């Protein structure tokens, strides 16, 4: 039940879980290569805690965002992916071996919490995209967000590490420069949670994504005047 799930999250946070060895080996070999080939420039890497439970929240441009973030961060991160990806031959097998967790995006909040629990069992680091979907070519300041990350934060009492992916025109381009910016962790206490609920989750989501936007220097684009 929900209470049992919450207790499981808290227990997971208190325990240090073994690192996925395959992830660690591939990261050692491939991360430098990816950063070179895709011209990734990383900022704020020192803001990432070396250990302990934490949730990475980033804007979402394309399907390869998890690769960009993972290649830029020394710490192993568990990503949540839509369940359809796990049905793709070879890809599904690989991401499962790397510790990724399938998510039914049509599921309810309880399902999302349980998914987070499974992700935290790996190494205590979980990555979520508050927008919920990819928005290539769109200023993230103008896109909607979902409260799933805030809900998981409330239930797990995790700190949140904001991450911003910056590209020209909010798209990936061949040989185009990519910037990955890690912000300082937002402490759980800074969210001011009391009893949870939609209003508190929305406020926390706005705080998280607001920091993501600040890292990227994004602002809402002015709307055209109506005739």
C-alpha angles and dihedrals in degrees: 000000000000095000091050091050092052091050090050090054091052092050091049091052091054093054128069109229125207117264118249101257095205090052091050094049095046091045092054091054104032106034096072090046093051092048090052098044095044093039093236117183114196125206130183097016089148089063090071112096112236092226144351129080115308139156122222114210121190143165114262123231107152145349092271094060091103090055091050093050095043092049089052098049125069092204118083111249128197114221129203114222134184110268093241090071091062090062093059110105114254093353092067091049093048099048090047090053089050090057101257115155123223116233128197100217089200090061128105130252094271089058091051091052092050089050090052090050091056091047093050090053089072103061109323096262120109130178124208134171108223091203089065093212139049117267107188114187094011127113103246089220088070098047127093123250135208129225098231095104092049091049092052090046091053094047096044098034089225127161115242125229110203116216129189126199111204123193134154109278091356090282137103113251131191106269088354117147118255125200123199114193122191115199130205113280116267105227117231091237090058091068092065095219115182111163102347118232135140097296094051092045091050092049091049092047090052090050093049097045092039088061091048089054092047091054090055096042089237122161132181111270115241115256121237115255115256118242 
